[in-house]
Amino acid sequence: MGRHRHACCDGVNDVPALAAALRTLQRAFAAELTPAQAAAAAAGARARRAELVYLRRAVT
């Protein structure tokens, strides 16, 4: 049976390839998360609430 290897793990330069893959993943998350979601992931629910947008109605 053949052994499966990921493209990033060739056995020679594993560290730079894995670091590049991690940075790509981080960019993907940053592009898709709202500021409130990113704050929640980093510091919890209180930080998420601080980043939420609250719309205000005009006084009539």
Number of C-alpha atoms within 10 A of each C-alpha: 3 4 4 6 9 7 9 16 13 10 10 9 10 12 12 12 15 13 12 12 13 12 12 12 12 11 11 11 12 13 9 10 12 14 16 19 19 17 19 17 13 11 11 13 14 11 17 18 14 12 16 13 9 7 6 6 6 5 4 3
